[in-house]
Amino acid sequence: MDEIHLQLVPVLLGAGTRLFDDLGTDHIELERTAVLESPHVTHLRFDVPK
């Protein structure tokens, strides 16, 4: 994986889904490269350094 794009919206659907629960215990280094905020959604982009 080279980069991750996340869109965060403050809405709870059902009991909620935890996206990163099953990643294991290895440390993953991410570099935030972009943040775009609005009242309804926050767009985040992360690069995975090599």
VENMOZI-V737487 format. One record per residue. N is the residue number from 0. PHI is phi as a letter, one per 40 degrees, with the letter a starting at -180 (NA if undefined). Layout:
n->N phi->PHI
n->N phi->PHI
//
This chain:
n->0 phi->NA
n->1 phi->b
n->2 phi->a
n->3 phi->b
n->4 phi->b
n->5 phi->b
n->6 phi->b
n->7 phi->b
n->8 phi->b
n->9 phi->c
n->10 phi->b
n->11 phi->b
n->12 phi->b
n->13 phi->g
n->14 phi->c
n->15 phi->g
n->16 phi->b
n->17 phi->c
n->18 phi->c
n->19 phi->b
n->20 phi->c
n->21 phi->b
n->22 phi->c
n->23 phi->g
n->24 phi->b
n->25 phi->c
n->26 phi->c
n->27 phi->b
n->28 phi->c
n->29 phi->b
n->30 phi->b
n->31 phi->c
n->32 phi->b
n->33 phi->a
n->34 phi->b
n->35 phi->b
n->36 phi->b
n->37 phi->a
n->38 phi->c
n->39 phi->b
n->40 phi->a
n->41 phi->b
n->42 phi->c
n->43 phi->b
n->44 phi->b
n->45 phi->b
n->46 phi->b
n->47 phi->b
n->48 phi->c
n->49 phi->c
//
